[in-house]
Structures are given as C-alpha cells and as structure tokens.
Amino acid sequence: MREEALPYILKDLEEHGGHWFFALQTITRTVLGEPSDSFETIRQLWLNWGHTTGKF
C-alpha cells in the first residue's frame, strides 16, 4: 500500500473502526499514542492526524 490509500483507510477507520493501525504506521512511518492507550484513543489520534495533515 502507498500513501494514496490513506483517505480510504482513514474513512474505513472512522466509519467501521477497522484495525488499520499497523498499516497506517507502515505507510506513514508515524507512531501515534502509547501501547497502553485504548483502541478508541489511538483511533481518534489517527483521525485527527488525517484531518490535520490533509490526508483525510
């Protein structure tokens, strides 16, 4: 996957909460949150990241 997939992954994450964190980290080379954070916390961090960076 490449960066072109990010809007689709983020949309699915927003609508269905899929487990996309590893793919997002791999594509963006970015790690958000801590291992102890909840699924919802990391989900929100990625959605915010997508909006902030214009990738969403």
C-alpha positions, 0 to 999 in steps of 0.5 A: 500500500502507498500513501494514496490509500490513506483517505480510504483507510482513514474513512474505513477507520472512522466509519467501521473502526477497522484495525488499520493501525499497523498499516497506517504506521507502515505507510506513514512511518508515524507512531501515534499514542502509547501501547497502553492507550485504548483502541478508541484513543489511538483511533481518534489520534489517527483521525485527527492526524488525517484531518490535520495533515490533509490526508483525510 
